[in-house]
Amino acid sequence: MTAAARTGFFELDAARLEAWCGARGMPRFAARQLMDWVYAKGVADLGAMTNLSKSHRDLLAHELAFLQGDELKSLEATDGTRKLLLGWPAPGVMLPVLGVATGRETECVMIPSEERRTACVSSQMGCPVGCRFCASGLEGVEGNLTAGRIVEQVWRLARLTGVGRVTNVVFMGMGEPLANFAAVTDAIRTLNAPWGMGIGARRITVSTVGLPAAIRKLCGFEIPVTLALSLHAPNDELRRKIIPWAEYSTVAELLDACQEWFRKTGREITLEYILLGGFNDRREHAEELARVARTIRANVNLIRYNEVDGLPFARPDDRDVLEFQGILREAGVNTHIRASRGRDIKAACGQLRHEAMRS
C-alpha cells in the first residue's frame, strides 16, 4: 500500500482511531497506546512503540501513515523564530519531489518567547484571498489542507529542538481558515483534546479576513477559541484597495457579525491591523480606526509590515507606529504593537513558499 493510500494518523480522533483499530482486529487499548506515543511522548516511529506487538506494528506500518508531509526546508532566525516549508502529496502520489515546487507547499512557524511557544499554522495550500501586500496568495490557492495536515504542522513544530510543548496556536499562516471551516474546526478539536495536543481553547486563535456568515457559524462552535479579524483598513474604500474579498462584505457587516460573536460567546474580538508605510498609517486612519473599534468589544493588534520582494508596500517608520498606537490609546482603545519576529528568514506569511515557487 502506498503512503498516499494509507490512513493518516492525524486524521483520526480518539473515537475514529478506536474504531479503525477494532476493524482490524486490534484491541481498543491499542488506540490509546498509539495516542500516548504520538501526542504525549512525541514519537511517530513504530519501531520505538515497544508496548505494541510486532504483528500489530507490522499491520500499522502497512495501513497507517503518521506523517503525510515532507519537510522541504527549515530556517531559524536570530531571534529564535523557526520556519518550516512542508510539501504535501497530491492524490495518488507518495510524497513531493525534493527541490521541485508544485504549489502544494505550506509554511508553519514556531514563535518562542519567555512564556509561550506559539505555533502559527496554515489552513490552505496558498490563499484564495489575494491581499495585495501578502505573499501567500501570489501563486493562488492549490486547495484545502485536511484536519490531519493542520494538526501535523503543530506536532512537527513541537518536535523542534528546544520547543518541548506548544502553548498557543494561531491560524495566521497561509489561507483563509473560515473558507476551510470543517477541517479547521476538526483540527481544533484534536489540538484542544486531552488525548490530543491538550492546548487550551483560549490559547487557540482563528484569524479571518472577514466572512460574516462563517463568523456567525463559528459562534456555535463548542470550543471557545479566540477570534481575530484582519481588518487592515478603517473604511471600505481603503480596505478594497488591499483586500479583494472586501468587495463581498462591508466593514459595517463585519462589525455586525463580530457583535453577534461577542453576544453569543462573551469573547472580545482582536482587530488585526497591518501598518503599511504611507498607505494606512496616517493620523486620520488611526482616528477612524478608533471610532470603528469602539463600536464593539475589541482590542487592536498593530502589525508592522514585513516587506515582500516585488510588492509595492513599505514598512512603516517606528515613530509613525508609536504615534498611531498613541492615538488609539488616547481614544480608550486597548492597543498593542506586535513584535516583529523572524525578519531575517522572511517569516512573514507566504514568503518562503513564494521564493520556492520562483526558483
TAJOZI-V317921 format. One record per residue. N is the residue number from 0. RES is the residue in one letter. OMEGA is omega as a letter, one per 40 degrees, with the letter a starting at -180 (999 if undefined). BURIAL is # if it has 16 or more other C-alpha atoms within 10 Angstrom, else .. Layout:
n;res;omega;burial
N;RES;OMEGA;BURIAL
N;RES;OMEGA;BURIAL
//
This chain:
n;res;omega;burial
0;M;a;.
1;T;i;.
2;A;a;#
3;A;a;#
4;A;i;.
5;R;i;#
6;T;i;#
7;G;a;#
8;F;a;#
9;F;i;#
10;E;a;#
11;L;i;#
12;D;a;#
13;A;a;#
14;A;a;.
15;R;i;.
16;L;i;#
17;E;i;#
18;A;i;#
19;W;i;#
20;C;a;#
21;G;a;.
22;A;a;.
23;R;i;.
24;G;i;.
25;M;i;#
26;P;a;.
27;R;a;.
28;F;i;.
29;A;i;#
30;A;i;#
31;R;i;.
32;Q;i;.
33;L;a;#
34;M;i;#
35;D;i;#
36;W;a;#
37;V;a;#
38;Y;a;#
39;A;a;#
40;K;i;.
41;G;a;#
42;V;i;#
43;A;i;#
44;D;a;.
45;L;a;#
46;G;a;.
47;A;a;.
48;M;a;#
49;T;i;.
50;N;i;.
51;L;i;.
52;S;a;.
53;K;a;.
54;S;i;.
55;H;i;#
56;R;i;#
57;D;i;.
58;L;a;.
59;L;i;#
60;A;a;#
61;H;a;.
62;E;a;#
63;L;i;#
64;A;a;#
65;F;a;#
66;L;a;#
67;Q;a;#
68;G;i;#
69;D;i;#
70;E;a;#
71;L;a;#
72;K;i;#
73;S;a;.
74;L;i;#
75;E;i;#
76;A;i;.
77;T;i;.
78;D;i;.
79;G;i;.
80;T;a;#
81;R;a;#
82;K;i;#
83;L;i;#
84;L;a;#
85;L;i;#
86;G;a;#
87;W;a;#
88;P;i;#
89;A;i;.
90;P;i;.
91;G;a;.
92;V;a;.
93;M;a;#
94;L;i;#
95;P;i;#
96;V;a;.
97;L;i;.
98;G;a;.
99;V;i;.
100;A;a;#
101;T;a;.
102;G;i;#
103;R;i;#
104;E;i;#
105;T;i;#
106;E;i;#
107;C;a;#
108;V;i;#
109;M;a;#
110;I;a;#
111;P;i;#
112;S;a;.
113;E;a;.
114;E;a;.
115;R;i;.
116;R;a;#
117;T;i;#
118;A;i;#
119;C;a;#
120;V;i;#
121;S;i;#
122;S;i;#
123;Q;i;#
124;M;a;#
125;G;a;#
126;C;a;#
127;P;a;#
128;V;i;#
129;G;i;#
130;C;a;#
131;R;a;#
132;F;a;#
133;C;a;#
134;A;a;#
135;S;a;#
136;G;a;#
137;L;i;#
138;E;i;#
139;G;a;#
140;V;i;#
141;E;a;.
142;G;i;#
143;N;i;#
144;L;i;#
145;T;i;#
146;A;a;#
147;G;a;#
148;R;i;#
149;I;i;#
150;V;a;#
151;E;i;#
152;Q;a;#
153;V;i;#
154;W;i;#
155;R;i;#
156;L;i;#
157;A;a;#
158;R;i;.
159;L;a;.
160;T;i;.
161;G;a;.
162;V;i;#
163;G;a;.
164;R;i;#
165;V;a;#
166;T;a;#
167;N;i;#
168;V;i;#
169;V;i;#
170;F;a;#
171;M;i;#
172;G;a;#
173;M;i;#
174;G;i;#
175;E;a;#
176;P;a;#
177;L;i;#
178;A;i;#
179;N;a;#
180;F;a;#
181;A;a;.
182;A;a;#
183;V;a;#
184;T;i;#
185;D;i;#
186;A;i;#
187;I;i;#
188;R;i;#
189;T;i;#
190;L;a;#
191;N;a;#
192;A;i;#
193;P;i;.
194;W;a;.
195;G;a;#
196;M;i;#
197;G;a;#
198;I;a;#
199;G;a;#
200;A;a;#
201;R;i;.
202;R;i;.
203;I;a;#
204;T;i;#
205;V;a;#
206;S;a;#
207;T;i;#
208;V;i;#
209;G;i;#
210;L;a;#
211;P;a;#
212;A;a;.
213;A;i;#
214;I;i;#
215;R;i;#
216;K;a;.
217;L;i;#
218;C;a;#
219;G;i;.
220;F;a;.
221;E;a;.
222;I;a;#
223;P;i;#
224;V;i;#
225;T;a;#
226;L;i;#
227;A;i;#
228;L;i;#
229;S;a;#
230;L;i;#
231;H;i;#
232;A;a;#
233;P;a;#
234;N;a;#
235;D;a;#
236;E;a;.
237;L;a;.
238;R;a;#
239;R;i;#
240;K;a;.
241;I;a;#
242;I;a;#
243;P;a;.
244;W;i;#
245;A;i;#
246;E;a;.
247;Y;i;.
248;S;a;.
249;T;i;#
250;V;i;#
251;A;i;.
252;E;i;.
253;L;i;#
254;L;i;#
255;D;i;.
256;A;i;#
257;C;i;#
258;Q;i;#
259;E;i;#
260;W;a;#
261;F;a;#
262;R;a;.
263;K;a;.
264;T;a;#
265;G;a;.
266;R;i;#
267;E;i;#
268;I;i;#
269;T;i;#
270;L;i;#
271;E;a;#
272;Y;i;#
273;I;a;#
274;L;i;#
275;L;a;#
276;G;i;#
277;G;a;.
278;F;a;.
279;N;a;#
280;D;a;#
281;R;a;#
282;R;a;.
283;E;i;.
284;H;i;#
285;A;a;#
286;E;i;#
287;E;i;.
288;L;i;#
289;A;i;#
290;R;i;#
291;V;a;#
292;A;a;#
293;R;i;.
294;T;i;.
295;I;i;#
296;R;a;#
297;A;i;#
298;N;a;#
299;V;i;#
300;N;a;#
301;L;a;#
302;I;i;#
303;R;a;#
304;Y;i;#
305;N;a;#
306;E;i;#
307;V;a;#
308;D;i;.
309;G;i;.
310;L;a;.
311;P;a;.
312;F;a;#
313;A;i;#
314;R;a;#
315;P;i;#
316;D;i;.
317;D;i;.
318;R;i;.
319;D;i;#
320;V;a;#
321;L;i;.
322;E;i;.
323;F;i;#
324;Q;a;#
325;G;i;.
326;I;i;#
327;L;a;#
328;R;i;.
329;E;i;.
330;A;i;.
331;G;a;.
332;V;i;#
333;N;a;#
334;T;i;#
335;H;i;#
336;I;i;#
337;R;i;.
338;A;i;.
339;S;a;.
340;R;i;#
341;G;a;#
342;R;a;.
343;D;i;.
344;I;i;#
345;K;a;#
346;A;i;#
347;A;a;#
348;C;i;#
349;G;a;#
350;Q;a;#
351;L;i;#
352;R;a;#
353;H;i;#
354;E;i;.
355;A;a;#
356;M;a;.
357;R;a;.
358;S;999;.
//
